[in-house]
């Protein structure tokens, strides 16, 4: 029981720091935004994204956290790193492997149509701000759970370390979605994912948003040649729009293939 409380306290503190970071970033991007969106777009984005966060949390947060926690408790002594003592070296290795696992999942979410139909909800935001980090379809988050559980089994990470890494990633999701720029950002982006890198990932151009898949570390995109440095002209998706939560939820069931099929049905006029 004492070990449980000892592990829970740092996890709670980290989560509190991540949420505090969210509010600090909201204030910073209000005071000095990198790009100014219209009030209509900005307000619709923030309201829709925070509504999605509340809805997803009610359904999934308990399931997600308890699933990972339970799996880690049961299998932490069987995985790849299970033989290592619980020290900073193991923490670093765990973060590296976890970050790589999410990088791979992120690529799969873009490459496979079934996963993309849910992940594109995240890309449908016409704005780019810290609340965009909340904009996920509930099924997208649900599909991540068994994948993360499998990863936890394979590497054998302590339950509280899993929660701590999840919280670190949560902070970075807030950070790299923030509508900010700052001195030495280009230099920092050689090591971690910054807003300028992730902004490219939210471009309307498929050639640009199929890049920069990293969550925390910039190393993976360099290693696997998926890094792209560009200033996107437009943010969001070209054809598909979701301006409120109901549209956001329904968006997953309308694919680009459906839209193309609909466009083909519409009679075409004679070319002049």
VOTIDO-450908 format. One line per 4 residues: number of its first residue (from 0); their letters; for each residue x, y, z of N, C-alpha, C. Coordinates in nm, 4 decimals, m for minus. Layout:
<atoms>
NUM> A> X Y Z X Y Z X Y Z  ...
</atoms>
This chain:
<atoms>
0> XXXX> 0.0835 m0.1205 0.0000 0.0000 0.0000 0.0000 0.0867 0.1250 0.0000  0.1964 0.1215 0.0789 0.2864 0.2361 0.0860 0.3533 0.2617 m0.0477  0.3928 0.1548 m0.1189 0.4533 0.1690 m0.2510 0.3550 0.2289 m0.3499  0.2263 0.1846 m0.3391 0.1235 0.2377 m0.4285 0.1098 0.3881 m0.4101
4> XXXX> 0.1046 0.4325 m0.2819 0.0884 0.5753 m0.2548 0.2122 0.6525 m0.2995  0.3308 0.5914 m0.2819 0.4548 0.6561 m0.3225 0.4622 0.6756 m0.4722  0.4069 0.5785 m0.5475 0.4071 0.5910 m0.6931 0.2976 0.6822 m0.7428  0.1841 0.6848 m0.6720 0.0698 0.7643 m0.7159 0.0969 0.9131 m0.7038
8> XXXX> 0.1672 0.9537 m0.5975 0.1892 1.0962 m0.5737 0.2640 1.1650 m0.6880  0.3791 1.1120 m0.7348 0.4463 1.1761 m0.8485 0.3591 1.1800 m0.9737  0.2783 1.0760 m0.9976 0.1901 1.0723 m1.1139 0.0862 1.1835 m1.1057  0.0295 1.2031 m0.9864 m0.0698 1.3087 m0.9681 m0.0070 1.4465 m0.9862
12> XXXX> 0.1146 1.4635 m0.9350 0.1838 1.5914 m0.9481 0.2120 1.6212 m1.0948  0.2612 1.5213 m1.1692 0.2897 1.5401 m1.3109 0.1635 1.5761 m1.3883  0.0530 1.5084 m1.3574 m0.0731 1.5383 m1.4255 m0.1165 1.6821 m1.3959  m0.1024 1.7223 m1.2702 m0.1364 1.8599 m1.2340 m0.0506 1.9607 m1.3081
16> XXXX> 0.0789 1.9310 m1.3234 0.1695 2.0189 m1.3972 0.1278 2.0278 m1.5441  0.0877 1.9140 m1.6034 0.0451 1.9122 m1.7440 m0.0797 1.9985 m1.7646  m0.1763 1.9868 m1.6740 m0.2990 2.0672 m1.6853 m0.2679 2.2153 m1.6642  m0.1798 2.2444 m1.5686 m0.1368 2.3832 m1.5478 m0.0697 2.4363 m1.6741
20> XXXX> 0.0127 2.3509 m1.7369 0.0776 2.3890 m1.8617 m0.0227 2.4239 m1.9702  m0.1340 2.3498 m1.9757 m0.2395 2.3785 m2.0728 m0.2907 2.5215 m2.0574  m0.3231 2.5599 m1.9345 m0.3786 2.6938 m1.9111 m0.2757 2.8027 m1.9373  m0.1500 2.7762 m1.9029 m0.0433 2.8734 m1.9312 m0.0290 2.8941 m2.0817
24> XXXX> m0.0336 2.7848 m2.1592 m0.0214 2.7938 m2.3044 m0.1415 2.8665 m2.3661  m0.2612 2.8444 m2.3118 m0.3809 2.9152 m2.3597 m0.3617 3.0655 m2.3449  m0.3125 3.1072 m2.2291 m0.2912 3.2501 m2.2036 m0.1832 3.3057 m2.2964  m0.0744 3.2310 m2.3128 0.0362 3.2774 m2.3964 m0.0061 3.2965 m2.5412
28> XXXX> m0.0833 3.2002 m2.5946 m0.1222 3.2129 m2.7353 m0.2302 3.3199 m2.7554  m0.3026 3.3551 m2.6491 m0.3967 3.4671 m2.6576 m0.3210 3.5998 m2.6620  m0.2138 3.6080 m2.5839 m0.1363 3.7319 m2.5759 m0.0500 3.7542 m2.6999  0.0103 3.6460 m2.7502 0.1018 3.6620 m2.8626 0.0923 3.5404 m2.9553
32> XXXX> m0.0163 3.5309 m3.0330 m0.0334 3.4142 m3.1213 0.0617 3.4175 m3.2405  0.1012 3.2995 m3.2854 0.1834 3.2898 m3.4057 0.1029 3.3306 m3.5285  m0.0214 3.2802 m3.5376 m0.1093 3.3093 m3.6508 m0.2452 3.3514 m3.5966  m0.3019 3.4573 m3.6536 m0.4315 3.5059 m3.6065 m0.5440 3.4464 m3.6923
36> XXXX> m0.6304 3.3694 m3.6276 m0.7493 3.3158 m3.6929 m0.8662 3.4088 m3.6617  m0.9701 3.4030 m3.7431 m1.0871 3.4868 m3.7165 m1.1509 3.4445 m3.5844  m1.2203 3.5368 m3.5202 m1.2860 3.5055 m3.3920 m1.3831 3.3889 m3.4049  m1.4530 3.3821 m3.5200 m1.5497 3.2741 m3.5419 m1.4798 3.1388 m3.5440
40> XXXX> m1.3704 3.1294 m3.6197 m1.2968 3.0027 m3.6302 m1.2341 2.9662 m3.4965  m1.1724 3.0643 m3.4318 m1.1062 3.0390 m3.3042 m1.2023 2.9938 m3.1958  m1.3174 3.0617 m3.1871 m1.4170 3.0268 m3.0853 m1.4772 2.8893 m3.1128  m1.5136 2.8637 m3.2383 m1.5719 2.7334 m3.2749 m1.4734 2.6214 m3.2454
44> XXXX> m1.3468 2.6445 m3.2749 m1.2441 2.5444 m3.2491 m1.2345 2.5132 m3.1002  m1.2232 2.6156 m3.0184 m1.2040 2.5958 m2.8745 m1.3252 2.5272 m2.8117  m1.4451 2.5728 m2.8464 m1.5672 2.5144 m2.7892 m1.5818 2.3687 m2.8309  m1.5630 2.3415 m2.9604 m1.5760 2.2043 m3.0109 m1.4722 2.1125 m2.9485
48> XXXX> m1.3496 2.1590 m2.9383 m1.2414 2.0758 m2.8861 m1.2584 2.0455 m2.7377  m1.2971 2.1455 m2.6605 m1.3164 2.1220 m2.5176 m1.4406 2.0354 m2.4919  m1.5421 2.0487 m2.5755 m1.6597 1.9604 m2.5643 m1.6194 1.8154 m2.5920  m1.5370 1.7968 m2.6953 m1.4873 1.6621 m2.7269 m1.4074 1.6061 m2.6103
52> XXXX> m1.3266 1.6907 m2.5469 m1.2471 1.6484 m2.4324 m1.3370 1.6004 m2.3184  m1.4401 1.6785 m2.2870 m1.5303 1.6421 m2.1776 m1.6039 1.5121 m2.2084  m1.6539 1.5000 m2.3327 m1.7266 1.3791 m2.3727 m1.6352 1.2565 m2.3680  m1.5165 1.2700 m2.4248 m1.4220 1.1577 m2.4291 m1.3770 1.1181 m2.2893
56> XXXX> m1.3588 1.2179 m2.2021 m1.3138 1.1869 m2.0671 m1.4188 1.1116 m1.9878  m1.5434 1.1520 m2.0028 m1.6505 1.0839 m1.9303 m1.6530 0.9362 m1.9677  m1.6312 0.9069 m2.0955 m1.6408 0.7685 m2.1435 m1.5118 0.6901 m2.1235  m1.3977 0.7565 m2.1524 m1.2751 0.6793 m2.1688 m1.1675 0.6949 m2.0633
60> XXXX> m1.1608 0.8055 m1.9957 m1.0462 0.8289 m1.9080 m1.0286 0.7182 m1.8055  m1.1373 0.6826 m1.7384 m1.1288 0.5773 m1.6376 m1.0870 0.4448 m1.7011  m1.1481 0.4118 m1.8150 m1.1168 0.2864 m1.8832 m0.9711 0.2833 m1.9293  m0.9261 0.3944 m1.9871 m0.7905 0.4010 m2.0411 m0.6862 0.3895 m1.9301
64> XXXX> m0.7025 0.4708 m1.8284 m0.6048 0.4722 m1.7194 m0.6039 0.3402 m1.6434  m0.7226 0.2895 m1.6111 m0.7281 0.1659 m1.5329 m0.6789 0.0466 m1.6133  m0.7047 0.0455 m1.7450 m0.6582 m0.0651 m1.8295 m0.5066 m0.0706 m1.8318  m0.4445 0.0435 m1.8599 m0.2982 0.0479 m1.8645 m0.2388 0.0165 m1.7280
68> XXXX> m0.3002 0.0699 m1.6245 m0.2504 0.0493 m1.4885 m0.2590 m0.0983 m1.4498  m0.3748 m0.1599 m1.4785 m0.3947 m0.3008 m1.4439 m0.2982 m0.3910 m1.5211  m0.2858 m0.3660 m1.6517 m0.1956 m0.4476 m1.7348 m0.0522 m0.4344 m1.6877  m0.0116 m0.3115 m1.6574 0.1260 m0.2899 m1.6111 0.1505 m0.3597 m1.4776
72> XXXX> 0.0524 m0.3545 m1.3883 0.0670 m0.4224 m1.2598 0.0829 m0.5731 m1.2771  0.0075 m0.6303 m1.3705 0.0074 m0.7752 m1.3899 0.1297 m0.8256 m1.4664  0.1795 m0.7443 m1.5612 0.2812 m0.7954 m1.6540 0.4148 m0.7213 m1.6496  0.4333 m0.6304 m1.5553 0.5577 m0.5529 m1.5512 0.6807 m0.6395 m1.5263
76> XXXX> 0.6611 m0.7592 m1.4763 0.7753 m0.8472 m1.4477 0.8058 m0.9428 m1.5626  0.7379 m0.9254 m1.6787 0.7565 m1.0198 m1.7883 0.8194 m0.9576 m1.9131  0.8189 m0.8285 m1.9261 0.8585 m0.7645 m2.0511 1.0068 m0.7438 m2.0678  1.0409 m0.6728 m2.1758 1.1794 m0.6511 m2.2179 1.2643 m0.5850 m2.1104
80> XXXX> 1.2081 m0.4879 m2.0406 1.2851 m0.4127 m1.9409 1.2599 m0.4602 m1.7982  1.1921 m0.5724 m1.7847 1.1523 m0.6174 m1.6507 1.2725 m0.6511 m1.5624  1.3837 m0.6880 m1.6233 1.5019 m0.7239 m1.5444 1.5787 m0.6050 m1.4918  1.5472 m0.4850 m1.5412 1.6190 m0.3653 m1.4971 1.5589 m0.3114 m1.3680
84> XXXX> 1.6459 m0.2613 m1.2816 1.5966 m0.1995 m1.1584 1.5288 m0.0668 m1.1928  1.4375 m0.0254 m1.1064 1.3585 0.0952 m1.1333 1.4429 0.2195 m1.1032  1.5145 0.2689 m1.2053 1.6038 0.3834 m1.1881 1.5946 0.4727 m1.3119  1.6627 0.5881 m1.3132 1.6527 0.6803 m1.4268 1.6868 0.6200 m1.5619
88> XXXX> 1.7773 0.5235 m1.5656 1.8128 0.4601 m1.6938 1.6917 0.3874 m1.7512  1.6202 0.3145 m1.6657 1.4993 0.2446 m1.7094 1.3923 0.3445 m1.7511  1.3816 0.4557 m1.6807 1.2820 0.5575 m1.7151 1.3072 0.6124 m1.8552  1.4348 0.6378 m1.8846 1.4708 0.6929 m2.0162 1.4399 0.5919 m2.1257
92> XXXX> 1.4802 0.4668 m2.1053 1.4522 0.3620 m2.2045 1.3022 0.3445 m2.2249  1.2275 0.3496 m2.1160 1.0819 0.3331 m2.1246 1.0198 0.4467 m2.2056  1.0638 0.5697 m2.1799 1.0123 0.6846 m2.2545 1.0467 0.6740 m2.4020  1.1702 0.6328 m2.4326 1.2127 0.6177 m2.5715 1.1255 0.5161 m2.6450
96> XXXX> 1.1058 0.4000 m2.5847 1.0291 0.2935 m2.6488 0.8809 0.3300 m2.6588  0.8288 0.3945 m2.5563 0.6881 0.4352 m2.5574 0.6645 0.5401 m2.6658  0.7573 0.6343 m2.6765 0.7458 0.7390 m2.7772 0.7544 0.6797 m2.9177  0.8427 0.5809 m2.9358 0.8529 0.5129 m3.0647 0.7230 0.4395 m3.0973
100> XXXX> 0.6638 0.3748 m2.9978 0.5391 0.3006 m3.0188 0.4265 0.3938 m3.0641  0.4170 0.5119 m3.0026 0.3117 0.6059 m3.0403 0.3411 0.6678 m3.1763  0.4675 0.6867 m3.2078 0.5072 0.7345 m3.3411 0.4584 0.6356 m3.4480  0.4799 0.5070 m3.4249 0.4364 0.4031 m3.5199 0.2841 0.4014 m3.5324
104> XXXX> 0.2160 0.4133 m3.4190 0.0687 0.4168 m3.4211 0.0192 0.5377 m3.4992  0.0864 0.6494 m3.4832 0.0473 0.7721 m3.5517 0.0598 0.7564 m3.7033  0.1675 0.6929 m3.7468 0.1848 0.6662 m3.8905 0.0725 0.5760 m3.9407  0.0446 0.4699 m3.8654 m0.0625 0.3768 m3.9047 m0.1964 0.4491 m3.9142
108> XXXX> m0.2199 0.5472 m3.8275 m0.3457 0.6222 m3.8276 m0.3624 0.7050 m3.9546  m0.2521 0.7362 m4.0198 m0.2568 0.8103 m4.1459 m0.2598 0.7169 m4.2667  m0.1961 0.6019 m4.2556 m0.1775 0.5139 m4.3718 m0.2947 0.4199 m4.3957  m0.3632 0.3804 m4.2896 m0.4712 0.2820 m4.3046 m0.6069 0.3521 m4.2968
112> XXXX> m0.6910 0.3280 m4.3965 m0.8179 0.4014 m4.4093 m0.9077 0.3843 m4.2881  m0.9114 0.2634 m4.2305 m0.9982 0.2404 m4.1152 m0.9574 0.3292 m3.9974  m0.8269 0.3406 m3.9732 m0.7788 0.4238 m3.8636 m0.7899 0.5724 m3.8984  m0.7631 0.6058 m4.0263 m0.7686 0.7457 m4.0687 m0.9088 0.8036 m4.0560
116> XXXX> m1.0119 0.7249 m4.0765 m1.1490 0.7765 m4.0694 m1.1767 0.8348 m3.9302  m1.1112 0.7808 m3.8265 m1.1285 0.8352 m3.6916 m1.0235 0.9421 m3.6611  m0.9010 0.9206 m3.7064 m0.7943 1.0154 m3.6754 m0.8123 1.1483 m3.7484  m0.8786 1.1448 m3.8645 m0.8950 1.2699 m3.9397 m0.9800 1.3714 m3.8641
120> XXXX> m1.0566 1.3249 m3.7664 m1.1315 1.4163 m3.6801 m1.0358 1.5157 m3.6137  m0.9206 1.4662 m3.5731 m0.8198 1.5525 m3.5110 m0.7682 1.6574 m3.6096  m0.7594 1.6207 m3.7365 m0.7059 1.7102 m3.8399 m0.8118 1.8041 m3.8974  m0.9355 1.7909 m3.8546 m1.0427 1.8707 m3.9136 m1.0486 2.0132 m3.8583
124> XXXX> m0.9691 2.0425 m3.7575 m0.9702 2.1761 m3.6973 m0.9128 2.2779 m3.7957  m0.9896 2.3820 m3.8257 m0.9431 2.4884 m3.9156 m0.8523 2.5868 m3.8430  m0.8511 2.5775 m3.7115 m0.7605 2.6564 m3.6310 m0.6489 2.5639 m3.5820  m0.5495 2.6224 m3.5179 m0.4410 2.5428 m3.4600 m0.4073 2.6088 m3.3269
128> XXXX> m0.4535 2.5472 m3.2188 m0.4314 2.6046 m3.0866 m0.4207 2.4928 m2.9846  m0.3877 2.5283 m2.8620 m0.3603 2.4262 m2.7615 m0.4787 2.3321 m2.7413  m0.6027 2.3819 m2.7603 m0.7201 2.2961 m2.7430 m0.7320 2.1914 m2.8536  m0.6611 2.2090 m2.9653 m0.6619 2.1079 m3.0719 m0.6103 1.9740 m3.0184
132> XXXX> m0.5299 1.9804 m2.9132 m0.4815 1.8581 m2.8501 m0.5916 1.7761 m2.7851  m0.7116 1.8339 m2.7694 m0.8279 1.7621 m2.7157 m0.9129 1.7004 m2.8264  m0.8916 1.7404 m2.9490 m0.9836 1.7097 m3.0596 m0.9580 1.5691 m3.1148  m1.0156 1.4712 m3.0510 m1.0015 1.3328 m3.0961 m1.1379 1.2647 m3.0939
136> XXXX> m1.1565 1.1728 m3.1867 m1.2787 1.0929 m3.1851 m1.2663 0.9884 m3.0754  m1.3761 0.9621 m3.0071 m1.3730 0.8690 m2.8950 m1.3264 0.7299 m2.9395  m1.3602 0.6883 m3.0613 m1.3184 0.5555 m3.1097 m1.1689 0.5542 m3.1387  m1.1149 0.6662 m3.1833 m0.9700 0.6785 m3.2041 m0.8967 0.6515 m3.0722
140> XXXX> m0.9435 0.7130 m2.9647 m0.8820 0.6937 m2.8336 m0.9031 0.5511 m2.7831  m1.0209 0.4962 m2.8114 m1.0507 0.3600 m2.7670 m0.9587 0.2577 m2.8347  m0.9340 0.2768 m2.9649 m0.8488 0.1837 m3.0388 m0.7041 0.1862 m2.9901  m0.6642 0.2979 m2.9305 m0.5280 0.3100 m2.8774 m0.5072 0.2238 m2.7539
144> XXXX> m0.6154 0.1954 m2.6813 m0.6015 0.1272 m2.5522 m0.5385 m0.0113 m2.5658  m0.5940 m0.1029 m2.6493 m0.5301 m0.2347 m2.6593 m0.3883 m0.2280 m2.7159  m0.3633 m0.1321 m2.8060 m0.2285 m0.1155 m2.8603 m0.1306 m0.0788 m2.7493  m0.1674 0.0166 m2.6649 m0.0796 0.0579 m2.5555 m0.0636 m0.0530 m2.4521
148> XXXX> m0.1721 m0.1261 m2.4279 m0.1647 m0.2384 m2.3337 m0.0669 m0.3446 m2.3835  m0.0702 m0.3734 m2.5133 0.0232 m0.4697 m2.5722 0.1663 m0.4214 m2.5552  0.1871 m0.2927 m2.5788 0.3204 m0.2365 m2.5632 0.3697 m0.2517 m2.4189  0.2838 m0.2209 m2.3228 0.3197 m0.2303 m2.1815 0.3600 m0.3732 m2.1464
152> XXXX> 0.2883 m0.4714 m2.2028 0.3209 m0.6120 m2.1781 0.4581 m0.6460 m2.2364  0.4839 m0.5971 m2.3567 0.6089 m0.6315 m2.4256 0.7321 m0.5724 m2.3578  0.7209 m0.4492 m2.3051 0.8412 m0.3884 m2.2466 0.8484 m0.4049 m2.0955  0.7367 m0.4324 m2.0305 0.7414 m0.4584 m1.8869 0.7741 m0.3357 m1.8042
156> XXXX> 0.6851 m0.2367 m1.8079 0.7072 m0.1111 m1.7361 0.6174 m0.1035 m1.6140  0.6711 m0.0511 m1.5056 0.5951 m0.0325 m1.3826 0.4710 0.0531 m1.4082  0.3622 0.0204 m1.3394 0.2336 0.0876 m1.3632 0.2425 0.2385 m1.3460  0.3100 0.2833 m1.2418 0.3172 0.4272 m1.2172 0.4076 0.4971 m1.3178
160> XXXX> 0.5058 0.4270 m1.3684 0.5916 0.4840 m1.4723 0.5116 0.5034 m1.6012  0.4205 0.4107 m1.6305 0.3330 0.4247 m1.7472 0.2488 0.5515 m1.7353  0.1895 0.5730 m1.6177 0.1076 0.6919 m1.5969 0.1912 0.8192 m1.6078  0.3147 0.8143 m1.5585 0.4026 0.9310 m1.5662 0.4378 0.9629 m1.7113
164> XXXX> 0.4679 0.8603 m1.7917 0.5019 0.8806 m1.9330 0.3808 0.9329 m2.0093  0.2630 0.8783 m1.9800 0.1404 0.9271 m2.0430 0.1204 1.0760 m2.0142  0.1517 1.1168 m1.8931 0.1351 1.2568 m1.8550 0.2366 1.3455 m1.9262  0.3601 1.2992 m1.9386 0.4623 1.3739 m2.0132 0.4171 1.3934 m2.1575
168> XXXX> 0.3636 1.2872 m2.2172 0.3149 1.2979 m2.3550 0.1962 1.3932 m2.3644  0.1104 1.3930 m2.2634 m0.0036 1.4846 m2.2621 0.0445 1.6294 m2.2658  0.1458 1.6604 m2.1850 0.1991 1.7969 m2.1859 0.2546 1.8334 m2.3232  0.3267 1.7412 m2.3862 0.3844 1.7701 m2.5174 0.2759 1.7869 m2.6239
172> XXXX> 0.1657 1.7144 m2.6100 0.0532 1.7327 m2.7027 m0.0021 1.8747 m2.6898  m0.0166 1.9219 m2.5662 m0.0587 2.0613 m2.5462 0.0428 2.1569 m2.6077  0.1703 2.1321 m2.5798 0.2766 2.2228 m2.6221 0.2864 2.2342 m2.7737  0.2922 2.1198 m2.8437 0.3176 2.1312 m2.9875 0.1924 2.1658 m3.0687
176> XXXX> 0.0762 2.1738 m3.0016 m0.0426 2.2259 m3.0690 m0.0647 2.3750 m3.0414  0.0183 2.4335 m2.9580 m0.0031 2.5739 m2.9211 0.0273 2.6671 m3.0382  m0.0509 2.7716 m3.0477 m0.0379 2.8702 m3.1548 0.0696 2.9721 m3.1168  0.1930 2.9225 m3.1038 0.3031 3.0038 m3.0544 0.4278 2.9867 m3.1401
180> XXXX> 0.5146 3.0835 m3.1318 0.6509 3.0703 m3.1812 0.7402 3.1407 m3.0804  0.8677 3.1073 m3.0785 0.9569 3.1643 m2.9773 1.1005 3.1567 m3.0272  1.1879 3.2304 m2.9622 1.3288 3.2320 m3.0003 1.3901 3.0924 m2.9866  1.4758 3.0598 m3.0806 1.5478 2.9311 m3.0805 1.4556 2.8103 m3.0982
184> XXXX> 1.3350 2.8332 m3.1523 1.2450 2.7200 m3.1756 1.3043 2.6236 m3.2778  1.3664 2.6765 m3.3820 1.4262 2.5909 m3.4847 1.5352 2.5013 m3.4253  1.6128 2.5574 m3.3344 1.7188 2.4787 m3.2699 1.6583 2.3705 m3.1796  1.5558 2.4093 m3.1040 1.4911 2.3136 m3.0145 1.4227 2.2017 m3.0925
188> XXXX> 1.3714 2.2343 m3.2122 1.2990 2.1347 m3.2927 1.3896 2.0231 m3.3444  1.5195 2.0380 m3.3281 1.6107 1.9284 m3.3639 1.6034 1.8150 m3.2621  1.5496 1.8460 m3.1449 1.5477 1.7482 m3.0361 1.4058 1.7053 m2.9964  1.3115 1.8010 m2.9923 1.1745 1.7672 m2.9540 1.0771 1.8256 m3.0561
192> XXXX> 0.9542 1.7757 m3.0521 0.8506 1.8258 m3.1431 0.8014 1.9610 m3.0920  0.8131 2.0609 m3.1767 0.7728 2.1972 m3.1429 0.6491 2.2363 m3.2241  0.5841 2.3487 m3.1897 0.4662 2.3913 m3.2664 0.4931 2.4072 m3.4167  0.6098 2.4577 m3.4551 0.6377 2.4778 m3.5982 0.6399 2.3458 m3.6739
196> XXXX> 0.6930 2.2404 m3.6121 0.6947 2.1088 m3.6770 0.5544 2.0503 m3.6852  0.4816 2.0597 m3.5752 0.3500 1.9962 m3.5734 0.2477 2.0754 m3.6526  0.2720 2.2054 m3.6691 0.1836 2.2874 m3.7526 0.1845 2.2353 m3.8966  0.3011 2.1953 m3.9430 0.3128 2.1349 m4.0768 0.2275 2.0090 m4.0850
200> XXXX> 0.2250 1.9327 m3.9769 0.1479 1.8086 m3.9712 m0.0025 1.8341 m3.9829  m0.0469 1.9565 m3.9572 m0.1891 1.9907 m3.9663 m0.2224 2.0678 m4.0938  m0.1315 2.0666 m4.1894 m0.1562 2.1324 m4.3176 m0.2707 2.0636 m4.3923  m0.3412 2.1411 m4.4766 m0.4456 2.0807 m4.5595 m0.3848 1.9916 m4.6675
204> XXXX> m0.2594 2.0162 m4.7031 m0.1939 1.9366 m4.8076 m0.1524 1.8010 m4.7522  m0.1951 1.6967 m4.8182 m0.1627 1.5616 m4.7711 m0.0116 1.5381 m4.7709  0.0564 1.5969 m4.8684 0.2019 1.5798 m4.8756 0.2721 1.6408 m4.7542  0.2070 1.7370 m4.6897 0.2651 1.7989 m4.5709 0.2142 1.7354 m4.4421
208> XXXX> 0.0840 1.7017 m4.4370 0.0360 1.6466 m4.3097 0.0699 1.4993 m4.2922  0.1218 1.4343 m4.3950 0.1777 1.2995 m4.3779 0.3262 1.3115 m4.3450  0.3559 1.3818 m4.2383 0.4946 1.4020 m4.1944 0.4925 1.4425 m4.0475  0.6112 1.4487 m3.9869 0.6259 1.4962 m3.8483 0.5286 1.4256 m3.7533
212> XXXX> 0.5437 1.2934 m3.7445 0.4520 1.2124 m3.6646 0.4900 1.2051 m3.5165  0.6065 1.2561 m3.4807 0.6547 1.2437 m3.3439 0.5649 1.3123 m3.2426  0.5700 1.2652 m3.1189 0.4919 1.3241 m3.0101 0.5837 1.4016 m2.9156  0.6898 1.3399 m2.8714 0.7846 1.4057 m2.7812 0.9170 1.4324 m2.8516
216> XXXX> 0.9802 1.3267 m2.9009 1.1149 1.3377 m2.9565 1.1135 1.3554 m3.1082  1.1989 1.4444 m3.1571 1.2089 1.4698 m3.3010 1.2960 1.3646 m3.3699  1.3613 1.2806 m3.2924 1.4567 1.1826 m3.3442 1.3941 1.0843 m3.4416  1.2725 1.0380 m3.4125 1.2114 0.9325 m3.4939 1.1830 0.9796 m3.6359
220> XXXX> 1.1348 1.1022 m3.6506 1.1083 1.1551 m3.7852 1.2367 1.1702 m3.8654  1.3453 1.2051 m3.7988 1.4745 1.2135 m3.8677 1.5214 1.0736 m3.9085  1.5103 0.9810 m3.8161 1.5594 0.8451 m3.8399 1.4847 0.7764 m3.9531  1.3536 0.7934 m3.9587 1.2713 0.7238 m4.0583 1.2300 0.8135 m4.1757
224> XXXX> 1.2947 0.9283 m4.1869 1.2769 1.0190 m4.3015 1.1317 1.0637 m4.3192  1.0678 1.0978 m4.2091 0.9308 1.1499 m4.2170 0.9242 1.2956 m4.1704  1.0386 1.3575 m4.1542 1.0425 1.4971 m4.1101 1.0258 1.5911 m4.2296  0.9473 1.6957 m4.2104 0.9296 1.7976 m4.3138 0.9197 1.9337 m4.2462
228> XXXX> 0.9970 2.0278 m4.2949 0.9933 2.1637 m4.2418 0.9294 2.2531 m4.3464  0.8085 2.2994 m4.3184 0.7335 2.3824 m4.4124 0.6369 2.4704 m4.3349  0.5991 2.5808 m4.3949 0.4985 2.6684 m4.3350 0.3674 2.6457 m4.4107  0.2711 2.5770 m4.3499 0.1466 2.5455 m4.4222 0.0657 2.6702 m4.4524
232> XXXX> 0.0120 2.6746 m4.5728 m0.0700 2.7891 m4.6108 m0.2056 2.7842 m4.5415  m0.2625 2.6628 m4.5326 m0.3926 2.6458 m4.4686 m0.3871 2.5290 m4.3707  m0.4686 2.5375 m4.2654 m0.4771 2.4343 m4.1625 m0.6103 2.3612 m4.1754  m0.6093 2.2293 m4.1485 m0.7342 2.1527 m4.1485 m0.7449 2.0594 m4.2671
236> XXXX> m0.8684 2.0202 m4.3003 m0.8948 1.9335 m4.4142 m0.9615 2.0135 m4.5248  m0.9336 1.9765 m4.6493 m0.9838 2.0530 m4.7633 m1.1357 2.0504 m4.7760  m1.1921 1.9308 m4.7891 m1.3337 1.9160 m4.8216 m1.4189 1.9005 m4.6965  m1.3674 1.8272 m4.6000 m1.4460 1.7898 m4.4827 m1.4372 1.8976 m4.3750
240> XXXX> m1.5526 1.9363 m4.3208 m1.5597 2.0402 m4.2192 m1.6401 1.9875 m4.0996  m1.5929 2.0193 m3.9797 m1.6675 1.9867 m3.8583 m1.6626 2.1076 m3.7672  m1.7755 2.1764 m3.7511 m1.7778 2.3022 m3.6775 m1.8432 2.2912 m3.5407  m1.8933 2.1739 m3.5067 m1.9465 2.1529 m3.3724 m1.9258 2.0069 m3.3346
244> XXXX> m1.9597 1.9729 m3.2101 m1.9262 1.8395 m3.1605 m2.0001 1.7285 m3.2347  m2.1277 1.7489 m3.2681 m2.2039 1.6453 m3.3380 m2.1435 1.6181 m3.4762  m2.1067 1.7245 m3.5465 m2.0396 1.7072 m3.6761 m1.9065 1.6361 m3.6573  m1.8382 1.6714 m3.5493 m1.7087 1.6103 m3.5198 m1.7226 1.4598 m3.5006
248> XXXX> m1.8223 1.4193 m3.4225 m1.8433 1.2767 m3.3955 m1.8841 1.2024 m3.5231  m1.9680 1.2669 m3.6060 m2.0198 1.2029 m3.7278 m1.9157 1.1962 m3.8385  m1.8148 1.2803 m3.8292 m1.7150 1.2915 m3.9354 m1.6451 1.1589 m3.9647  m1.6299 1.0764 m3.8621 m1.5605 0.9489 m3.8793 m1.6335 0.8546 m3.9746
252> XXXX> m1.7626 0.8768 m3.9939 m1.8424 0.7863 m4.0755 m1.8635 0.8399 m4.2170  m1.7914 0.9493 m4.2483 m1.7921 1.0046 m4.3840 m1.6483 1.0064 m4.4331  m1.6169 0.9224 m4.5266 m1.4796 0.9125 m4.5749 m1.4625 0.9903 m4.7046  m1.3367 1.0131 m4.7400 m1.3061 1.0806 m4.8662 m1.3625 1.0025 m4.9842
256> XXXX> m1.3653 0.8699 m4.9717 m1.4199 0.7853 m5.0789 m1.5686 0.8136 m5.0994  m1.6419 0.8336 m4.9881 m1.7851 0.8661 m4.9979 m1.8048 0.9990 m5.0694  m1.7217 1.0961 m5.0363 m1.7344 1.2289 m5.0969 m1.7039 1.2227 m5.2464  m1.5990 1.1499 m5.2835 m1.5642 1.1365 m5.4258 m1.6760 1.0673 m5.5030
260> XXXX> m1.7366 0.9657 m5.4387 m1.8465 0.8942 m5.5036 m1.9656 0.9875 m5.5249  m1.9914 1.0723 m5.4232 m2.1010 1.1686 m5.4341 m2.0730 1.2701 m5.5452  m1.9510 1.3164 m5.5531 m1.9145 1.4128 m5.6568 m1.9273 1.3520 m5.7962  m1.9007 1.2231 m5.8068 m1.9128 1.1554 m5.9371 m2.0582 1.1407 m5.9801
264> XXXX> m2.1496 1.1360 m5.8803 m2.2924 1.1233 m5.9114 m2.3469 1.2538 m5.9694  m2.2940 1.3650 m5.9176 m2.3426 1.4963 m5.9608 m2.3111 1.5177 m6.1085  m2.4144 1.5500 m6.1906 m2.3888 1.5690 m6.3341 m2.2864 1.6808 m6.3584  m2.1983 1.6571 m6.4489 m2.0960 1.7540 m6.4834 m2.1366 1.8318 m6.6076
268> XXXX> m2.1168 1.9592 m6.6042 m2.1514 2.0427 m6.7212 m2.0502 2.0251 m6.8315  m2.0845 2.0730 m6.9471 m1.9926 2.0651 m7.0608 m1.8777 2.1634 m7.0423  m1.7606 2.1171 m7.0791 m1.6430 2.2041 m7.0704 m1.6500 2.3066 m7.1818  m1.6189 2.4291 m7.1482 m1.6183 2.5371 m7.2483 m1.4879 2.5391 m7.3251
</atoms>
